Amino acid sequence: MKLYFAPRTRSLRAFWILEEAGQPYEKEQVDFRAGKQSTPAYHAINPMEKVPALTDGEAAVAEVAAICAYVAERYPEAGLAPPPGDPKRGRYLQWLFFHASIEAAFVQKVAKFEMSPADAGLGDFDRVFNAVEETLAQGGPWILGERFSAADVMIGGDLYFGSEGLKILSLTPASAAYVARCKDRPAFQRARVLNQTGA
């Protein structure tokens, strides 16, 4: 596998899931200066010409949630996803892709855009994070309960970014404890260094 990244970007979660998987992978830094990422070769990997992106032989994957899903299924021995048929797989997929609602909520908050929850597909900022909080308050250390999964890479990464990066999310005691557990994971710590320095 090869991860295409740029330092101090949303590549953090891609590094994190790969570090959790514990398998070797290559890194290639994408140079965004003067549009140098806009090459035919990189466009073929990610038509959006953004990072992160992942290649694995002939396979190419962009979008960080898809990268998390791909790595979790590529290395089932790492235990990062409930297998097909497991009752928890439905909630796993829900939380893995809840990132779309969280991103929209962040945009709403930053832009100070008000919309009726009845009219917004995502609900609104408060409803999105109340849903996360309600799940975390059920007592399990992770989003699926006792089991860490790729969904925690996505949700934990979003809560970390919203509270410590954008600084627009005030964490409750339950969500603050959850983010602290995520940050304590050795794979997260390695990923944070890799995302900052690329090495």
Protein Blocks (a to p, Z undefined) as FASTA:
>chain_A
ZZdddehiaklmmmmmmmmnopacddddddfeghlmmcfklmmmmmnopacdddehjbcc
ehjklmmmmmmmmmmmnopaccehiaklmmmmmmmmmmmmmmmmmmmmmnopacdfklpm
nlpaklmmmmmmmmmmnopabfnljaccfklmmmmmmmmmmmmmnopaccdfklmmmmmm
mmmpmklmmmmmmmmnoZZ
